[in-house]
């Protein structure tokens, strides 16, 4: 019979999501934080449903080295609610051994019997014929491949070798701390469960990132998953199945506008019809729009944004075409017309910086919108 386990990572329990604006009449940060805690129950249920007796957490279970007592205790209690599943927790860079020493000591002392802290780079028997080879992260910023100890770890003859590590397979700095993409071969691994990368990625047949089970970035465009891994025998290829468990969808889409296009209709056409309450959406707008177009786009954004968990409209790449008829809508003469013409000159100036031109363009769009609203 296959040896089965759940591979998850980067739960970042306790993350506060300070980068997401809190609406005056909502609590999106609280909902996102609660969803991360709820992932524990979903992982446990996924293991039970699949007949897997183990959940391997490949680092960054907690967002900081010092989670609050309530965050820590409630997480451990949630893991204890699936007593037939053993949870193996690996220190990552956010909850590394040095900075989070009190955290790991508390887990060792207070965790339920089915929760194990992997604080040593030493083999552990998961079951007869299956050995876990963990590589805990000692420091937040390392200077070597964190998976390197795997090559030296021994296991019984004929036992499955399952590696567990946290780090990137590609190092974009000169630190040299990238995980070797062929570590499964050099360490004779049947499977290498990796954490750190927040998106789902298969490095090779035996090396996988599961990604965070609750997404926290717009770049991945899908709900978070965990992996159900089945190993039939040493040397045989693993069977890896994705199980979607994320509550929130983070996505980004682009919208290109043309002058005199119905901007509100163009925006409505790209918005999802269902699931908006649990959807964080960022729309990046490019192309060109007139002043009335921009005003219509602003109103359409204000109308639809409360439907979403979070909605952001990014207009940095949207250019504005200025028409004398649009300026006439502000004023045909007098102080307002003079102010509008000055803002147009500044927005199109070649001597001002881009940020200064953007400020003037935004001010002109707002002036036009205010005048239209006052006349409505």
Secondary structure, DSSP 8 states (H G I E B T S, - for coil): --EEEEEEB---BT---TTS---TT--HHHHHHHHHHHHHHHHHHHHHHHT--EEEE-S-SBSSTT--HHHHHHHHHHHHT-TTSEEEEE--STT-TTTTHHHHHHHHHHS-TTEEEE-SSSEEEEETTEEEEE----SSS-SS-TTGGGGG----TT-EEEEEEES-SS--SSS-----TTHHHHTT-SEEEEES-SS-EESSSSEEE--BSS---SSS-S--EEEEEEE-STTS--EEEEEE--S-EEEEEEEEE-TT--HHHHHHHHS-SS-GGGEEEEEEEEEEEEHHHHHHHHHHHHHHGGGSSEEEEEEEEEEEE--HHHHHHH-SSHHHHHHHHHHHHHHT-SSS-HHHHHHHHHHHHHHHHHHHHHH-
